[in-house]
Amino acid sequence: MKNSGPIASLVEVTEAPVVLEPIEPALKEELLTNIDERGQVTVRCRFDSAEFNLIRIWRSTYLVCYDTGHRSELLHADGIAIAPQWMPVLPGAAALFTLVFAPLPKECSAFDLIEDIPQPGGFHVAGIGRNRRDMYEVGV
């Protein structure tokens, strides 16, 4: 068959189209109820250094919801080295960095920022109260 239009070739469909089964009403309601409309969570961090320090953030850093135990994973870090790299912080200086996390559940009213690492010295900020904007500033 010769093509007379802008389409270079035509493909003959030989398989039956996929037909999706309808979602049961109870499952549909559960899925819609569990959708978090807030989106990602942004945490701006400040690390004040009295002496020379090396800091970094591990990918195993989470927000842990007090109400459900849900762990929101770290999606992006800006202004800080990611392990295994290190970032120096000079005496008397402050390191400012931003962490972006996956959404928290709707029912979350407070959470901890926990850097879950296999050595001492991980960042831990307890009892961060939830706000409507899901944007926070903490000292680490």
C-alpha positions as CSV (number, residue, x, y, z in Angstrom):
1,M,0.0,0.0,0.0
2,K,1.4,3.4,-1.0
3,N,1.2,6.2,1.6
4,S,-0.1,9.5,0.3
5,G,0.0,11.4,3.5
6,P,2.6,12.5,6.0
7,I,2.7,9.1,7.7
8,A,5.7,7.2,6.5
9,S,4.2,3.7,7.0
10,L,1.1,2.1,8.3
11,V,1.1,-0.7,10.9
12,E,-1.4,-3.5,10.7
13,V,-2.9,-4.3,14.1
14,T,-2.9,-8.0,14.7
15,E,-3.5,-8.2,18.4
16,A,-6.8,-7.6,20.3
17,P,-6.8,-4.3,22.2
18,V,-6.2,-4.4,26.0
19,V,-9.3,-4.1,28.0
20,L,-8.9,-2.9,31.6
21,E,-11.2,-4.4,34.2
22,P,-13.2,-1.7,36.1
23,I,-11.9,-0.9,39.6
24,E,-14.1,-2.2,42.5
25,P,-15.7,0.8,44.3
26,A,-14.1,-0.1,47.7
27,L,-10.6,-0.2,46.2
28,K,-11.2,3.0,44.2
29,E,-12.3,4.8,47.4
30,E,-9.3,3.5,49.3
31,L,-6.9,4.7,46.5
32,L,-8.5,8.1,46.4
33,T,-8.5,8.4,50.2
34,N,-4.8,7.6,50.5
35,I,-3.6,10.1,47.9
36,D,-1.5,12.8,49.5
37,E,-2.4,16.1,47.9
38,R,0.5,18.1,49.4
39,G,3.3,16.8,47.3
40,Q,7.0,16.9,48.3
41,V,8.4,18.2,51.6
42,T,11.2,20.7,51.6
43,V,13.5,21.1,54.7
44,R,16.0,23.9,54.7
45,C,18.8,23.0,57.1
46,R,21.5,25.1,58.9
47,F,24.6,23.6,60.4
48,D,26.6,26.1,62.6
49,S,30.2,25.2,63.0
50,A,32.3,26.3,66.0
51,E,35.3,24.5,64.7
52,F,36.4,22.9,61.4
53,N,33.9,20.2,60.3
54,L,33.3,17.9,57.4
55,I,29.6,17.2,56.7
56,R,27.6,15.2,54.2
57,I,24.2,13.7,53.8
58,W,23.4,10.1,53.2
59,R,20.7,8.9,50.9
60,S,19.4,6.9,53.8
61,T,17.9,10.1,55.3
62,Y,14.2,10.1,56.0
63,L,11.3,12.0,57.5
64,V,9.6,9.6,59.9
65,C,5.9,10.4,60.8
66,Y,5.0,10.2,64.5
67,D,1.4,9.2,63.7
68,T,2.0,6.3,61.3
69,G,5.7,5.5,61.3
70,H,5.8,6.2,57.5
71,R,9.2,7.0,56.2
72,S,9.4,9.6,53.4
73,E,12.6,9.1,51.4
74,L,15.1,11.8,50.4
75,L,14.6,12.8,46.8
76,H,17.1,15.6,46.3
77,A,19.8,17.4,48.3
78,D,21.1,20.9,47.4
79,G,24.1,22.7,49.0
80,I,25.6,19.6,50.7
81,A,27.8,16.8,49.6
82,I,26.2,13.3,49.3
83,A,28.0,10.4,50.9
84,P,30.7,9.2,50.3
85,Q,31.8,12.8,49.4
86,W,32.5,15.3,52.2
87,M,32.0,19.1,52.4
88,P,34.1,21.3,54.6
89,V,32.6,23.8,57.0
90,L,35.0,26.4,58.4
91,P,35.1,27.5,62.0
92,G,32.5,30.2,62.7
93,A,30.7,29.5,59.5
94,A,27.3,28.0,58.7
95,A,26.4,25.5,56.1
96,L,22.9,26.1,54.6
97,F,21.4,23.2,52.5
98,T,18.0,22.1,51.3
99,L,16.6,18.5,51.4
100,V,13.6,17.5,49.4
101,F,11.6,14.4,50.5
102,A,8.7,12.3,49.2
103,P,5.3,13.4,50.6
104,L,4.2,12.6,54.2
105,P,0.8,11.0,54.8
106,K,-2.2,13.3,55.2
107,E,-2.7,12.2,58.9
108,C,0.9,13.2,59.8
109,S,1.0,15.9,62.5
110,A,4.7,15.8,63.4
111,F,7.8,14.0,62.2
112,D,11.5,13.5,62.8
113,L,14.3,14.1,60.3
114,I,16.6,11.0,60.7
115,E,19.8,10.3,58.9
116,D,19.9,6.5,59.3
117,I,23.6,5.6,58.9
118,P,25.9,2.8,60.1
119,Q,28.1,5.1,62.2
120,P,27.7,7.7,64.9
121,G,27.0,11.4,64.0
122,G,24.0,11.3,61.7
123,F,21.7,14.2,61.6
124,H,18.6,13.9,63.8
125,V,16.0,16.6,64.4
126,A,13.1,15.4,66.5
127,G,9.5,16.7,66.8
128,I,9.1,18.9,63.7
129,G,5.5,20.1,63.7
130,R,3.7,19.7,60.4
131,N,2.5,22.9,58.6
132,R,0.2,23.4,55.6
133,R,3.0,24.4,53.2
134,D,5.3,21.4,54.0
135,M,8.3,23.7,54.1
136,Y,10.5,23.7,57.2
137,E,13.7,25.3,58.5
138,V,15.7,23.4,61.1
139,G,19.1,23.5,62.8
140,V,21.1,20.3,62.5
